[in-house]
Amino acid sequence: MFNKHFNNIFFLILIIYFNYYIYKIKCDNFQNSIFSLEYQNKSGEKGRIQLHYNYEAMTFYDLNDIIYSLTNIISFTICNDEDINKSDDEKDTVLLWCTSDENNNIYYGVYLEAFPIWYNEQKRKGHSFCMQIDGVGWIRNVVDKICVDDKPCPDLIMLGSTQFINRYENGDIISLNNYFRRRRRKYGNNIVEKIRKYYYYDYLYDNNWMGIPLILDSRCFSFNIRTFDNCIQQGFDLHYPPPYDSYWGSNYKEKWTWEKVFEYAETITKCTKKPGFNLFNVNLEDIKFFVTLCQALNIPFLIEDTELGIKKCGFREKESINKLSIFKKLLENHYIKEWIKLDSINQWKNQTQQQSNNNYQFEIDYISDYNFNGLTYNMLPFMFLGDQVFIILSINYAFYMKCILMHIYLFISGFLKGLSITKQSKFIEQIYDYLDILIDETNPFIAHFNTIITPYENIQGSICNNSNINRKSKKDKCKLIIKEEGVFPYYYSYDGKLDIVYMQHIMSNNENKITISNNSYINGNKTNYDSLFGLTKFTCDSQANYEKNTITYYNSYELEFPISHNETLILKSMNDYYKNYKQYDGTCSIFENDLNLAKPIQFPFSTFSQLSKLEQSSVITRFFTRLYYHIYKPNQESFEDIVLELCDSIDEILVPDCNEIHNIKFEFSKCNEKDQKMKITYKNCNIIDNELPKDISCDYIPLRNVKGYITFLIISIALFLEFIFLIILIKFRNNRYIKIASFNFLLSLIITSSILDFSIYFWIGVKNKYKCILRVCFMIIGVTTFIFCFSIKSKLLNNIYYNNSLIKSNNVSRIEIIFNSLLTIQIILLAIWSYTNDGMGKKIKAIKSDNFYEYQECSIGNKKFLIIMFCIDAVVLFLSIVSAFQGRNIPTEFNISKKVFIVSLINSAILIICYTNITVDLEMNLQYIFGLIAILIASMIVNISFFGSIILKLFNIERNSISAIKVVNRISNQSNQYTMENKN
């Protein structure tokens, strides 16, 4: 009994668990298809629309019609319908900046279509998200400050390939290396390997991926078949571009060149009286056209100066200029349609500095006219232009078309757009999931971003990817059938009868419509047709509606057509519209092949910050404008001069800011001796602030400078005084005052001080090898002999006063031998030092932090020899001071001993200054000057102190003097002092 109840309970629990498990699976797999889209226009007005998502087609029903029906929109916010009214605490919102603006809603749709898949994935992880998409345009997306103060803080930013580096170097976006590694671990393949070649140059910087490629914005070449037909009928020598005319043969690439294109532009201009060549009238098209032309003609647009590490203009060579001259005639003769507003040009012409203004922004004359005349260089047809595809048609349909878009080999240049994640985003891991969804090859989003080719080798564009047909809504498929303008036959079955009707496809108010054609009345029963079809124009929608005059897609090349409120016909097109896609195979293969030749604007270099500045500048526009409007002096300026001016402007723009690089190159001007400054020229960067100096002090003491003048004047005064003292000394050498002071001592004093003073001369003026060696030699010899002179004098005075020995052989000779020996050692060491010294050497000095420069400075050679020589001087000087100190008790009358003591102390200062000037690298010349002037002044003071009193006596200025003689008995140690007054 117990077992029976237990089994019943067990089975009941099992059934409950099984039902819960089934319910949980259903809940996990449930995908809410209702979403709310809020929008805000430029005026601040807001609105809300409810959208229904088709998970099979991965698109919202009628999304593009909704988007393009709104005007001046600057922001969309999409949420699941359950989350739209929740507070910010209950949901998170990812902010995406895209490059749409109030005039262009082109990029919103794809981001919105990918949101529901990402939303459900995050919902299963327990996280609710909304997404806000702000259209900031192509300037704010790169220049606006983000995530600081009260500035907005986007999580994702759409950037152009030339813009990534600016955000990256500013620290605004992160490296996506972790994302690529994460994706490889998650999916087992490396998405980097699937990115088309050359795009590494756009997205990779310092081995860091700055963004994920989304859009390949290429340029194509097109021609208007009606223009060609009309001109051919008038007898002009024109042929359809290859491969649509057998005239060109199989080797048409050699015949169909840019020269031929411009020749055709001239012919068409003469035929139609209108310019035969056109540029797509949007910003930056002229620079893209110029780069494309350079690539096609094998002209380098940019080159690199390897020495300076900067990019420069690549077409300075005469060969390149000669190649570029093919479009001089195109511009000057107005074979190309003007694309700049005349008012903007006139304003530029009135500027006084027009030739140097690289930042003047010309205003483009926006003309959205696809019915161009002759030939045009324009964008690839984009998928989402009001949900209308600009289809490239076969020649068979040319009779019905205004133009055929025809892609010319080699005439493509790639420009990329992608997404970057900002550094301040809080949802980096979740955004990684969103990026996975966008670039997944099984999803249609990358194909929706790109018409024909995509940045990925494994994903084709919307036209070339046939799988996109099945993902389209009924309305979109209907539009594909009636997209081609012209008259087309349809057959239908009504009342058991099979009949044919001719329907006309027309474009009215930028919308494809269908109505009965007059051809039907010629070939069939007018009454029957009027009763069934009438004269109403029908448009495509998701369902056929008689009151709304709408038709819809029914099956392959079949339309459901309403003939009453409750009855419809099935019209079957006799032209299989799917074959249009087959016809694209040729076009797709052309682009696939040509893409291997197309290169980024900066090729062969990786992206760099100045690229965006160059792209946004007006230098190419100004170059074209000067030729187009003849704004130059024909007799003075040649085409080569104008091209070289363009190169100069490009070089100026490409020079980076000094705060953006580390290896700054310097160049110094010649020293301006008046202000003792050398101007700094920064060869590979521009100064944008005052952080780097604009000049530095000269590395020598200029002679033609106040400091040099003062120093030279003091040297002259010192040498002049010494010369006067020398004359007096020689003339009065037998005078008793000279003999008392010692003729030899005074002569030595003049000679040594003159050598020391003369050495200062070599410290002034431009440095060279010999001056550097001589200034050290003279200074060391001068200071050494100067010190030795007073050391000998001090020693002799003590010996004489204390009667240590009055015998010359035991006193004077011994002292002289010692000092002469030391002097000989000094001279030998100095000779060896001079022989081994190069005189000049390179030194490094910092201008700022890690920015260094080399300069020539006097070499100190073998410093050990210098230290030994100065040590000898220091020892002798120390002994001199000690000896002079020992004579402190000598009576005042013998005041020369005290002078020697004071001079010995002065010599200490001189020795220190000499050692510092020679061995220490002082930062400022002013320090050297103070030291040198101090030596000169000290030398003069010493000379004046010794010669002053003697001169006064010699010339009877000091009339009375007293001489004192003190006699000491060494045995009894008794002394007697005798004084004598001398009267002159």
DODO-873759 format. One record per residue (C-alpha): x, y, z. Coordinates in steps of 0.1 Angstrom, whole numbers, plus 5000, padded with zeros to 4 digits. Layout:
<rs>
XYZ...
</rs>
This chain:
<rs>
500050005000502850245009504750154977501650234956501250584972504950644968504850554932501850794926503651074944506851014924505051014891503251334901506551504909508051384877505151524856505351864875509051884868508651784832506052054827508252314844511152214823509152254791507852584803511352704811512552614776509652804761510453104782514153094774513453074737510653334738511553634717509553944721508854094687507354424698509654714704509255084709511255344690511455694704512855974682513756334687514256594660516456904659513757124674513556894705510156744695509856384705507656094693507255714698506455444673505755074679507754834657507254464650510354254644510553974619513153734633513253524602514153824580516053994608514354324602511454544614508454564592508454894573511355034593513055214565509855384553509355494589512855634593512855824560509355964566510856144596512856464591515556644610515956354633519056364656518356074679516555734681516155524712514955164709513654944738511654634742508054734746508154604782511154824791510355154774508655294804510955154830513155394850516955414844517555214875515754914860517454924826520655024811521055224779523955194755524655514736525955484700527255784680526755734643527555964615524056034604522656384609519356574606519756564568520756204565519155904582521155654562522955454590520255424617518355134602520954854604521954934640518254924650517654594631520454424650519154534684516354274690518753984686521254144710518554234734517253884737520753754742521353994771517853924785518753564788521753674808519453874831520254214818517754454802519154704777517954994755519955154728520155524720521555614686522555984682523356124647526356354653527756374617531256334604532856614624531456594659532156224660535856294661536256644675533756664703534956604738533356304755533056164790534356484807532456734828528856744815529756614780527956304767529655974771528955734742529755374745530255324707531355574681531255534644534455664629536055694595539255514588541155844590539555944623540355644645543855764653542656094667540255934692542755664701545655904708543356124729542655824750538955814741538655464726540155134737542154874718539954594705542754334707540954164736537754154715539553974687541153724711537753674727536053614694538753364684538253164716534453184712534153084676537352904669538453134640540353454636538153734622541353924614542153674587538853754570539354124569540454234534544054314528545154684531542554744557545154674584546555004574543355184585542455004617545754894631548055134650550955034671549654674669546354784684543054744666541155074671537854964656535854694639535254744601531654784591531454984559533554984527532955324511534355284476534155494445532955374411532855514376529555554357528355674324524955794310524055574281521555824268524256094266526455854246523555754223522656114215526256214208526955904187523855984166525256344161528456184147530756224176533455954180532255784212531855424222530355274253533055204279534254844281533154584284529854704269531354764234533454534214535354834200537854814229538654444223539854194249542854404259540654704267542554794299545354944278542955164257540455264284542655494304542155814323543456004293540655854273538055934300539056294300539156294262535556164263534656434288535856694263533956534235530656514255531056874266531256984230528356764221525956854249527157204257527357094293530356954313530856594304532456484337530956494371532056454407529556324433528656654451529456584488532256684511535656534506534856394471537556594454540356454476539056104471538956164434542556294435543856004455542055754431543655924402547155904418546755534425545555464390548455654375550955484399551755814415552555804453550156034471552256024503555855924510557855904542560856104552562655824570565156064586562456274602559856004606557056214590554856174559555256414530553656484496554556214472554156374438556856644437558856474411558556604375557556264363554556264387553656624378553656534341551256244348548956474368548856724340546156524321543356684341544757044338542757074306539756914322539557174349540657484330538257424301535357334324534856984310534056894346530857024363531557274391530757134425531557434448529157724454530358034436529758254467532158044487534758074459534358454458534758484495537958274493539258484464538758804485540958674513544358834515546058514526544158284503547158084493548257994528544757924543544657554545541557554567539157754546536157544541534557564507530857514506529757224484526857274460524956964470523056834440521456494444521056434406521656084394520656194359524156314352525556414319528156194304530656044329530756064367532955954396530655874425529755654454528655294450524855274451523855244487521354994500519155204522518155524504514555524512514755144509515455184472518455004456520255184428520554874407523354834382521654724350522554514321522954684287519754504276517754744297519455064286516655174264514455224294517055374317518555724322521955594331523955284337526455254365529555114351532655014371535955084355538954884364541655044386539355344394538455244429539855374462538655234495537555444524536355264556534055324584533755124616532855114653535055184683534355134720534955424743537255384773534555504798531955254787530555034814529254764791532354654772531654284774527954334764529054554734531454274724528254064719526654334699529754354676529553974672525954004659526854284635529654104618528353754619528353624583525153434589523353764597522454024570523754334588527154374572525554304538522954574546525754824554527454754520525954734485528354524466531454454486532154444523535354474544535254094549536253844523533653594534530753834533529253994501527254314499523454334497523354304459525954044455524653834483521653644469520653514503519453864511516553824487514853574510515253794540513454084524509854174533507054144508507154514503510854514495510554214471507654394454509854704449512554484433510154364406508954714396512354884403513254904366511755204348510055124315507254914300507154534308504754254298502854064325500453774321497453684343494553444345490953584349487653404344489553104331491253304304495053374302495853724290498853964287498954324299501754584295502554764327504655074330507155114359507655474368509455674395507255934410508056144441511055914448508755614449508455324425504955294411503155074385500255154361498855024329500755124297499355254265500954954248498254744263495554944245497254894212497654514216494554424236490954504246490854854261487454794278488654484296491854654308490054964320487554754340490354554356493254794360491955154354494455434352495455434389499155424399499855154425502655144450504154844469503154754504502954454527499454374514497354444484494654714491492254844465491355154485494955244493496155164457498754924470500154594456502354344472504754054464503153714459505753474447508853474425508353754399504653754408502554054421499254044439497154324422493754444436490954484411488254544436487654564473487554194477489254054446492854044434494853924404498153754403500353934377503253724366506253924351507653784319511053914330512553724359513753994382516053744399518253744369519154104378521053944406522653704382523653994361525354144391527753854392529854024365529754354384530554184417533453994402534754324387534654484422536154174438539054194414539454564415539354564453542654394453544054704435542254964456544155104485543555334515544355694511547555664532548855354515551455214520551455344556549455274586546955534597548255844615546656144632547456404605545556204579542156334592543556684592544556644556541156494546539256774563541457054549540757244517544157204500542856974472539757174467541857494465544157334440541257234418539657574422542757764412542857564379539057574373538757954378542158044365543258194398546858224390549258424369549658244336552858414327554358364361552958044375553157714357551157404364554257264381554357564404550757514414551357144421554457224442552357474461549857194468552756974480553957244503550457274518550156894522553656884539552557164563549456974573551156634577553656774602552456644636552156834668555156804690553156664719552156374696555656234690558656144711561556154687561556524680564156644655565756984661567657234641569257544655569957874637573258054639573758224672572458574673575258724693573259034702570758844724572858534727570058314714569758044688566257984674564957624674563457484643561357174650561956974618559256704624556656864645554757184652554657374686551057424697551757554732554557704752555757374766558657364743561157654740561457844708565057934714568057844736571158024748574158004726576657734736579457994738580058344751579558564720582158834716579559074701577359064731577159274763578558984783581358934757582059304756582359324794584559024796586859134768587059484784588159344817590659124801592059424782592259634814593959354833596559294806597059664802597759714839600159414839601959564809602259904827603559714858606059534836607459854821607760014855609459694869612059684841612760054842613160074880614659724884617759864903615560074926615859974963612059934966612059694937614959504952613359504987610159354972612259114950612559184913612258804905609058774925607459084909608458964875606958624881603858784895603258984863604058684839601858434857598958664861599258764825599058394814596058344836594258654823595158574787593558224791590158394796590358514760589958154747586658124766585058384744583658334709582858034688584457714701586857504682589357234689592357454694590657714715589257434738592757294743594557624746592157774772592757474795596457474790596857854796594557844826596257554843599757694836598658034847596957924880599757684888602657934883600558194901600157974931603757854930604958214929603358304962604157974978607858034971607558394984605758285016608358015023611358245018609858515041609358265069612958135065614458485064612458615094613058315116616658295104616157925095618957945069620258245051622558035029621258054994622357704985620457555014617357775011616557934978617857654956616157384975612757564973613157644936614157284928611057154945608657384928610357364894610056984896606357014904605857254876607657014852605356734862602356964856603657054821604256684812600756584824599256884805601156774773599856424775596356554782596456784752597856514729595156264738592256514738590056564707589356914717585556894709583056634718579256574714577056624744573356574749571056814765567256794772564957044758561956894776561656564795562656294770563456534741567156564737569556724712573256694705575656984705579357044702581157124735584757144746585956804757587656774790589656474777591256244803589756384835592156194857595056404844593156714852592356594887596056514893597156854882594657034903595456814933599156924930598057284929595757234958598557074979600957354971598257614978597657445011601357465020601457825010598457905033600157715061603457895055601758235053599858155085603058075103604258425095601358585112603658705141605858895118605659255127603259485109606159655093606759335073603259345059604159175027603858845045600258925054599559015018600958675008598558505033595558705020596558634984596858264992593258265003592258444971594258184952591957914968588958084952590758114919591757754919588157644927586757864899589257724874588557364883584757424880584957604847587257334832585657004846582057094854579457124826577657444837574157494824574357864817577058074801576358334828577958104853581058084833581158464828580858524866583658284872585958424845585358784856586058684892589458544881590258864863589259094891591158874917594258894895594059274892593559314929596659104937598759294912597659634924598159534961601759454954602659714928600559994942602760084972605860044952604660284925603660534952607160524966608860524932606960844922607261004956603560994963604160814996606761065010607560915044608160555051609660355079611860055074612459815103615259565108615059305135618259115144617858785163620658595180619858235174622158125203620758345230617458395212617758765220616659025194617159385187614959595164616159905145613860145127614760405101612660685086613160735049612461085036612361144999
</rs>
